[in-house]
């Protein structure tokens, strides 16, 4: 939900109501294939409490998320920071997070600060307001919309 909060509040609202069109998206499928074909020797998809799904970890010290592109980088950064905070709340201190972009051959290091933790609490409160709203939030019309799995649904 943290990721969707930064991408699109309408998508977040739909997701909360189990309206999921991503299993029909070619772009989502391409991202899944990149994830599956990268870092093959790592233990991948570590799911905790049916809440977070970490792409892979190194020695329970470095958290990795694999992404297809940097097109929604802010959302990816905050997703990693949320995962780091989630683990910290459970007594697991993470040195850093890394967003891996295998197609671009780039890595982005992510550090969690006290200021980030405060901001995440604010975001969580805003997410609760959005998902508890009886109506879908305003739908943006931005560049990434045309590649979104929800595009046709949103525009009906």
Secondary structure, DSSP 8 states (H G I E B T S, - for coil): -HHHHHH-HHHHHHHHTT---GGG-HHHHHHHHHHHHSSTTS-EEEEETTTEEEEEEETTTEEEEE-S-STTHHHHHHHHHHHHHHHHTTT---SEEEEEETTTTEEEEE---HHHHHHHHHHHHHHHHHHH-SS-------GGGGG-TTHHHHH-
